[in-house]
Amino acid sequence: MRARQEHGLPVVVAGAGLAGLAAGAAAAQAGARVIILESGVVGGRARTEARDGFRFNHGPHALFRAGPGRRVLSRLGIKPAGHWPPLWGAQALIAGCPQRFPVAQAGLVAARVAAARPARWAGASAAEWIESLRLRGDAAMLAEAGVRLTTYVADLGRLPASLAITQMRTAVRGVSYLDRGWEQLTLALQARAAADGAQIRQHAQVEHVAGKPGAWEVHTGSEVISAAAVVVAVGRPAAAGRLLPPQPAWQNLGPPVTAACLDLGLRHPGTRFVLGIDDPLYLSPHAPPGDLAPPGCGLVHVMRYGATSAKGDREQLWTLATAVGVRRADVIVERFLPRMEVVTCLPAPRQGLAERPPVVLPLSPGLFLAGDWVGPEGWLSDGSLASGERAGLLAAEAVCISGAATATSRSRRREACPRADVLLRRPGCTRRRQPTGQADAADMFTRGISPATPRSRVEKPAVAPSAWPQGAASEVRDE
């Protein structure tokens, strides 16, 4: 095994899913030298599989137009191309029968969601919040269906109410079905990172991280890479913990969110959107409108929130597809995902997103985490992109601090981090204030504030009021 020694220590990112690619792109954009290591194939759960001209995501994907993930992509100069979901003529599945969508009840639910404030429901479950709305009949079940739709969570007693409200309020701004699948995002993030000089190495598995702050060592099967900072974005908490030098004491982060998904490539389009009201079911045509199928064909995702048994779930999904007019003779390509992991960890209501592991490892300066289970912002893929960007910028700052510590002139300190100072002061790249209230340069950075910038001039991201729309839309997820 050889040690890799190069001029100027880089940021090393372990993992090239959405979180790792976002971290690498953000760090490279900030001026750091970046190496992204992926044990398998780039993309993680955001990969797109091509079969007979159809392009299948890992289950139904959509990107929140007003979510934190979209803002991360915008700051990286990425503009996803996609289409609105086909909600015209949407139907509700009640007692196994597709029916007209209950527009009046949907409007009532939307009004209650618009009046709700997530912070007021901290510590409560989504089930408790819905019960407090005192909705009757179909309206109560419709509220539950809306929560499932926007969070992918079937167990509403386990879901934080604040998260459910936030997701439903964000959904009013709409979602996009991405053309060519979510591979569009992974390719764009790779191109963004590479354009700023990042290296991406596939089939390079990180075995562990050793060393000390400012001189970390990333051990792979073939080399040891010295790094000023390391971002661990390898997926599950257990996998991340095995790589880190001090094993983190993460406890009770919550179970994974799962779904069973039946993906169908059809000979013709025309299927309508259907949302299960009294059952945790979903069916949506993703092509058209999305560019995911050959001309004249259609692509449909049928899903059950919360996987149970492979045989039973598959039969139930086929029953739904048949109920809306899909015949087996119409199917060109069929793929079944019996237990798709949608989100790595579902925090308990008393914890919420605020109690997820932070991006910064407090006992290991220069080591950072990213993933859909990390940080206080974002759910599903929004969490991956938000934590990835934050970890990348913090890692770039660590390189800056490391370079400045050894620099002997002001010009060389600037060279250590050429663009980070500008990027780290952007609106949207903020963090909650440290309890001590201390404001040295590093603390200022983690809040997105330059020590030279007056507090009165620091911009805050605007938050627009919203409510759940009178319809339904598939939501974003995957790492």
Beta strands, then each sheet from edge to edge (+ up, - down):
strand 1: 2-4
strand 2: 11-14
strand 3: 34-38
strand 4: 49-51
strand 5: 54-56
strand 6: 63-64
strand 7: 82-83
strand 8: 91-94
strand 9: 97-100
strand 10: 175-178
strand 11: 199-202
strand 12: 206-212
strand 13: 215-220
strand 14: 223-227
strand 15: 229-232
strand 16: 257-266
strand 17: 274-276
strand 18: 281-287
strand 19: 298-305
strand 20: 331-343
strand 21: 367-369
sheet 1: 1+ 14+ 13- 12+
sheet 2: 11+ 3+ 2+ 15+ 21+
sheet 3: 4+ 5-
sheet 4: 6+ 10- 7+
sheet 5: 9+ 8- 17- 18+ 19- 16+ 20-
end
